[in-house]
Amino acid sequence: MTQPVMLANKQAVALAQALGLVPVFATARIYTGPVRAIKLERVFGITSFELG
């Protein structure tokens, strides 16, 4: 298991806490190929599109 992106980005966590945001639901990252490198310092949130 890997650390959630939000928790790996300390600035994003501080911003969310300062705004009084709290987790509402969780998502899972699923890959069909190699995991691509991302710059976590540029990620401040994750969106999810769910059908069903």
Helices and strands as residue ranges (DSSP letters): H 5-8, H 10-18, G 40-42
